[in-house]
Amino acid sequence: MKPIYLVDGARTPFLKAKGAPGPFSASDLAVQAGRAVLLRQPLEATDLDEVVVGCAIPSADEANIGRVVSLRLGCGHRVQAHTVMRNCASGLQAIDAAWMSLASGRSQLVLAGGVDALSRAPLTYDDPMVRWFAQATRMRTPMQKLQHFTRLPVAAALKPVISLLRGLTDPVVGLSMGQTAENLAHRFKISRTEMDSFSQRSHARAVAARAAGAFGEITPVVSSKGEAFEQDDGVREDASLSGLAKLKPVFDKPAGNITAGNSSQVTDGAAMVLLASEEAVARWNLKPIARLTDLQWAGLDPAEMGLGPVHAATPLLQRNQIRLEDLDLIEINEAFAAQVIACQRAWESEDYCREQLGLPSALGSVDENKLNVDGGAVSIGHPVGASGARITLHLAQALRARGLKRGLAAICIGGGQGGAILVEAL
């Protein structure tokens, strides 16, 4: 693939859903992240050729959120924009769409990224209530309306559909994402203690990274009520193995091991990056932070969707003649602690690599000191549409901060897919 340049990027703090709609709509978040990027550049919003935004659950008011964000950023009517959706990898899909546009020469400068305000995921109704509402619009007289009200399907009215939970359940295999993680824990014999240890480490690394100023990509955001948010609010300084051990299983009661503590958090947030062709870098005298060199998608059994990073990253590494040990840093989105551990074990398994990946032997081991060095979604949060862009941006930042060169970012995708991208720091 023709390399493109990651010029700059920013993300909002990731704000944990707290049982009520959060202070920001999805476009509020994406606009504030995008504005932070553009204000640092020697160009205007109107100089962009395209805006691409990934979003898994856009609101009814922001259906084509890419266009909404573009107009709110001041890009003007002529800058085209669109929205992409690939579940958990929507932000990475936005980067891929921008890449294709840049590589073809259709665009020179593209603002791309992802966002979700999961706390604002709508409540909906199943068919009985929808039919009742539809019939209600045909009632004309007060008596007709009263009689129709007596036919209200009370059970359906009192049980709205939580669209977030419905969206996080695969309609083909009928499993929630958490249940797919339980499948992986069983297949690779991952214990509850191992999951909780991974989660505690995620929080500890995020706390250390924050103290060291490693999250420079975060831009503070201010709500319409004047509330300021400066950092991710799901990171726990007091996360402990004893505390995590007290949490009950969520997805496979009572015998399961996947809990709220060893799963990613339901979060609101956005991550946006400015991508440019070599010609645009020269024209605007831009100072890229990284070069994106290759990207790969893969499909697999939806019941084991968490292994998506393995299926996407393996052919990517082979095509570029790179071994796991050649990578300086690796980011694997932490949908679940068990899911990341399963990816590590799959690469280490002779049987899995032969039977599922077509390799002659095990691919190798992931060095723990290179993996998610500043924490991940278990501690930071997982606003579904934003995470693919977040891990790509943070990988570039983490490589530069350590004086390292080459890294891999990979993500699993609900529905049985995976995505992976190679990044070279500049």
C-alpha positions in Angstrom: 0.0 0.0 0.0 1.1 3.5 -0.7 2.2 5.0 2.7 0.4 7.9 4.1 1.3 10.3 6.9 -0.3 10.8 10.3 0.3 14.4 10.8 -1.3 14.9 14.2 -4.2 13.7 16.3 -6.2 14.4 19.4 -8.8 12.7 21.5 -11.2 13.7 24.1 -11.1 12.3 27.6 -13.0 9.0 27.7 -15.9 9.5 30.0 -17.5 6.5 31.7 -21.3 6.1 31.3 -22.9 6.6 34.6 -26.5 5.3 34.0 -27.7 8.5 32.3 -27.0 10.4 29.1 -23.6 12.0 29.3 -22.8 15.7 28.9 -21.8 15.5 25.3 -23.4 14.3 22.1 -21.2 12.3 19.8 -20.7 15.2 17.4 -19.8 17.5 20.4 -16.9 15.1 21.2 -15.7 14.7 17.6 -15.8 18.4 16.9 -13.8 19.2 20.0 -11.2 16.6 19.2 -11.1 17.7 15.5 -10.8 21.3 16.4 -7.8 20.6 18.6 -6.0 19.0 15.7 -6.8 21.7 13.2 -5.8 24.6 15.4 -2.3 23.3 15.5 -1.9 23.2 11.7 -0.8 25.8 9.2 -4.0 25.4 7.3 -7.8 26.1 7.5 -10.6 23.6 7.9 -11.7 24.6 4.4 -8.4 23.2 3.1 -9.4 19.7 3.9 -10.5 17.5 1.0 -12.6 15.1 3.1 -13.8 14.2 6.6 -14.5 10.6 7.5 -15.9 9.6 10.9 -16.5 6.1 12.3 -19.5 5.7 14.6 -21.2 2.5 15.8 -24.3 4.1 17.4 -25.0 7.5 15.9 -28.1 9.3 17.2 -31.1 10.0 15.1 -30.1 13.6 14.9 -26.6 12.8 13.7 -27.2 9.9 11.3 -24.4 11.0 8.9 -22.3 12.3 11.7 -19.2 12.7 9.5 -21.0 15.5 7.6 -22.3 17.0 10.8 -18.8 17.1 12.3 -17.4 18.6 9.0 -19.9 21.4 9.0 -19.6 22.2 12.7 -15.8 22.4 12.3 -16.2 25.1 9.6 -15.0 23.0 6.7 -17.7 24.6 4.5 -20.2 23.2 2.2 -17.7 21.9 -0.4 -15.7 19.6 1.8 -17.3 16.2 1.4 -17.8 14.0 4.4 -19.2 10.6 5.3 -19.7 8.1 8.1 -18.4 4.5 8.3 -19.4 1.7 10.6 -17.5 -1.5 11.4 -18.5 -2.0 15.0 -15.5 -1.8 17.3 -13.2 -0.9 14.4 -15.2 2.0 13.0 -12.4 4.5 13.8 -9.9 2.2 12.1 -12.3 1.9 9.1 -12.3 5.7 8.9 -8.5 5.7 8.6 -8.7 3.0 6.0 -11.3 4.9 3.9 -9.1 8.0 4.2 -6.1 6.0 3.2 -7.8 4.7 0.0 -8.8 8.2 -0.9 -5.3 9.6 -0.4 -3.7 6.6 -2.2 -5.9 7.1 -5.2 -5.1 10.8 -5.5 -8.8 11.8 -4.9 -7.7 13.6 -1.7 -4.6 15.1 -0.2 -5.7 16.0 3.3 -8.3 14.0 5.3 -9.5 14.4 8.8 -10.5 10.9 10.0 -11.3 9.2 13.3 -14.1 7.8 15.3 -16.6 8.6 18.1 -19.4 7.2 20.2 -21.5 8.6 23.0 -22.6 5.2 24.3 -24.3 6.8 27.3 -26.7 8.3 24.9 -27.5 5.0 23.0 -31.3 5.2 22.5 -34.1 3.1 24.0 -36.4 1.6 21.4 -39.5 -0.6 21.3 -40.1 -4.0 19.8 -42.8 -4.5 17.2 -45.9 -4.7 19.4 -45.3 -1.2 20.8 -44.3 0.2 17.4 -47.6 -1.1 15.9 -49.5 0.5 18.8 -47.9 3.8 18.2 -48.5 3.6 14.5 -52.2 2.8 15.1 -52.5 5.7 17.6 -51.7 8.2 14.8 -54.9 7.0 13.0 -57.2 7.7 16.0 -59.2 10.9 15.5 -61.8 11.3 18.1 -61.3 11.5 21.9 -63.3 8.2 22.2 -61.1 6.4 19.7 -58.0 7.6 21.4 -59.3 6.4 24.8 -60.3 3.0 23.5 -56.9 2.7 21.8 -55.2 3.5 25.1 -57.0 0.6 26.7 -55.3 -1.7 24.2 -51.8 -0.5 25.2 -49.5 -3.6 25.4 -48.4 -2.8 29.0 -45.6 -5.5 29.1 -44.0 -4.2 25.9 -44.4 -0.5 27.1 -42.6 -1.2 30.3 -39.8 -3.1 28.6 -38.0 -0.9 26.1 -35.1 -2.3 24.1 -31.7 -1.1 25.3 -30.1 -0.6 21.9 -26.6 -0.8 23.3 -27.1 -4.3 24.7 -28.9 -5.4 21.5 -26.0 -3.9 19.4 -23.4 -5.8 21.4 -25.1 -9.1 20.8 -24.3 -10.9 17.6 -27.6 -11.7 15.7 -26.1 -14.7 13.9 -24.7 -16.7 16.8 -27.0 -15.1 19.5 -24.1 -14.4 21.8 -23.2 -11.1 23.6 -19.6 -9.9 23.2 -19.0 -10.9 26.8 -20.2 -14.5 26.1 -17.7 -14.7 23.2 -15.0 -13.7 25.7 -16.2 -16.6 28.0 -15.7 -18.9 25.0 -12.1 -17.8 24.6 -11.4 -18.1 28.3 -12.7 -21.7 28.1 -10.8 -22.6 24.9 -7.4 -21.3 26.1 -7.9 -22.2 29.8 -7.6 -18.6 31.0 -8.3 -18.3 34.8 -10.2 -15.6 36.6 -7.0 -14.6 38.4 -5.2 -14.2 35.1 -8.0 -11.9 33.8 -8.1 -9.8 37.0 -4.3 -9.5 37.0 -4.3 -8.3 33.5 -7.0 -5.7 34.4 -5.1 -4.5 37.4 -2.0 -4.0 35.3 -4.0 -2.1 32.7 -5.1 0.4 35.4 -1.6 0.6 37.0 -0.1 1.3 33.6 -2.7 4.0 32.8 -2.1 5.6 36.2 1.7 5.7 35.6 1.2 7.0 32.0 -1.0 9.8 33.2 1.6 10.8 35.9 4.3 10.7 33.2 2.4 12.9 30.8 2.1 10.1 28.3 -1.5 11.0 27.2 -0.5 14.2 25.4 -3.1 13.5 22.7 -6.0 14.2 25.2 -7.6 17.6 24.7 -9.8 18.9 27.5 -13.5 19.3 26.7 -16.1 21.7 28.2 -19.8 21.0 28.3 -22.6 23.4 27.5 -23.0 23.8 31.3 -19.4 24.9 31.7 -18.1 21.6 33.1 -14.5 20.9 32.2 -13.2 17.3 31.7 -9.5 16.9 31.4 -8.7 13.2 31.7 -10.2 9.7 31.4 -12.5 9.2 34.4 -12.5 5.4 34.4 -8.9 4.9 35.4 -8.7 3.6 38.9 -5.7 4.3 41.1 -7.1 1.9 43.7 -7.6 -1.0 41.4 -6.5 -4.2 43.2 -6.6 -7.9 42.8 -8.7 -8.3 45.9 -11.2 -5.7 44.8 -11.5 -7.2 41.3 -11.9 -10.7 42.8 -15.1 -9.5 44.6 -16.9 -8.7 41.4 -19.6 -11.1 40.1 -19.7 -12.5 36.6 -21.9 -10.6 34.2 -22.4 -12.6 31.1 -22.4 -16.2 32.2 -24.0 -16.4 35.7 -23.1 -17.8 38.0 -20.1 -19.8 36.8 -18.5 -17.4 34.4 -15.3 -15.3 34.8 -16.0 -12.2 32.8 -16.9 -9.3 35.1 -17.3 -5.6 34.8 -13.8 -5.3 36.2 -12.0 -7.4 33.6 -14.0 -5.9 30.7 -13.7 -2.7 28.8 -15.8 0.2 30.1 -18.9 1.6 28.4 -17.7 5.1 27.5 -18.2 8.3 25.6 -15.3 9.6 23.6 -13.7 10.7 20.3 -10.3 10.3 18.6 -9.5 12.2 15.4 -6.3 12.2 13.2 -5.1 14.3 10.3 -3.9 12.2 7.4 -1.9 13.5 4.5 -0.3 12.4 1.2 3.4 13.0 0.6 2.4 15.9 -1.7 0.3 17.6 1.0 3.1 17.2 3.5 5.5 19.1 1.2 2.9 21.7 0.1 1.9 22.7 3.7 5.3 22.1 5.3 3.6 19.7 7.7 5.5 17.8 10.4 4.1 14.2 10.5 4.5 12.1 13.7 4.2 8.8 11.9 3.9 6.9 8.6 1.1 4.4 8.2 2.6 1.6 6.1 0.0 -1.2 5.8 -3.4 -2.3 7.0 -5.3 -5.6 7.0 -8.8 -6.9 7.7 -9.9 -10.4 8.5 -13.0 -12.5 9.2 -13.5 -15.3 11.7 -16.1 -17.2 13.7 -18.4 -14.6 15.4 -18.4 -16.8 18.5 -14.7 -16.2 18.9 -14.6 -12.6 17.6 -12.0 -11.6 20.2 -9.3 -13.4 18.2 -9.7 -10.9 15.3 -6.4 -9.2 16.0 -4.6 -12.6 15.4 -6.3 -13.2 12.1 -5.7 -9.6 10.8 -2.2 -9.1 12.1 -0.7 -12.4 11.1 -1.0 -11.9 7.3 -0.1 -8.3 7.7 3.2 -9.3 9.4 3.9 -12.0 6.9 3.3 -9.7 3.9 5.8 -7.2 5.4 8.2 -9.9 6.5 8.0 -8.8 10.2 8.2 -11.1 13.2 6.3 -10.4 16.4 9.7 -9.9 18.1 10.7 -7.3 15.5 7.9 -4.9 16.7 8.9 -2.3 19.2 5.4 -1.8 20.6 2.0 -3.5 20.2 -1.5 -2.1 20.9 -4.3 -4.6 21.1 -7.6 -3.1 22.1 -8.7 -4.5 25.4 -12.3 -5.4 24.8 -11.9 -8.0 27.5 -8.8 -9.0 29.5 -9.5 -12.6 28.4 -9.7 -11.6 24.8 -6.2 -10.1 24.8 -4.7 -13.0 26.7 -6.4 -15.4 24.2 -4.7 -13.6 21.3 -1.3 -14.1 23.0 -2.0 -17.8 23.5 -3.3 -18.3 20.0 0.0 -17.0 18.6 1.9 -19.3 20.9 -0.2 -22.3 20.0 1.2 -24.7 17.4 -2.2 -26.2 16.9 -4.0 -22.9 16.5 -1.5 -21.5 14.1 -1.5 -24.6 11.9 -5.2 -25.2 11.9 -6.6 -21.7 11.9 -3.8 -19.6 10.3 -2.2 -22.0 8.0 1.2 -21.6 9.5 3.8 -24.3 9.8 4.3 -23.6 13.5 3.5 -21.1 16.2 4.0 -17.5 15.2 5.7 -16.5 18.5 5.2 -14.7 21.8 4.2 -11.2 22.6 6.6 -9.4 24.9 4.5 -8.2 27.9 6.8 -5.1 28.1 5.8 -4.1 24.6 2.0 -4.7 24.9 -0.4 -1.9 25.8 2.4 -0.1 27.7 0.2 2.8 28.8 -2.9 0.7 29.6 -5.9 0.0 27.4 -9.6 -0.1 27.2 -10.1 -2.0 30.4 -8.8 1.1 32.3 -9.2 3.9 29.7 -12.6 2.9 28.2 -13.9 1.7 24.9 -16.2 4.2 23.0 -16.8 1.7 20.3 -16.4 3.9 17.2 -13.4 5.7 18.6 -11.1 2.9 19.8 -9.5 2.0 16.4 -8.4 5.6 15.9 -7.3 5.9 19.6 -5.0 2.9 19.5 -3.5 4.0 16.2 -2.8 7.5 17.5 -1.5 6.5 20.8 0.8 3.9 19.3 2.4 6.6 17.2 2.8 8.8 20.3 4.1 6.0 22.5 6.7 5.1 19.9 8.0 8.7 19.6 8.1 9.2 23.3 10.4 6.2 23.7 12.5 6.8 20.6 11.2 3.6 19.0 10.4 3.0 15.4 7.8 0.3 14.5 4.5 -0.8 16.0 1.3 -2.7 15.4 -2.2 -1.7 16.5 -4.9 -4.4 16.3 -8.6 -4.6 17.3 -11.3 -7.3 17.5 -14.7 -6.6 16.0 -18.1 -7.7 17.0 -19.5 -10.0 14.4 -16.3 -11.9 13.9 -13.7 -9.7 12.3 -10.3 -8.1 13.1 -8.3 -5.2 11.9 -4.6 -4.4 12.2 -2.3 -1.5 11.1 1.4 -1.0 10.9 2.8 2.3 12.2 6.3 3.8 11.8 7.2 6.7 14.0 9.0 9.7 12.4 
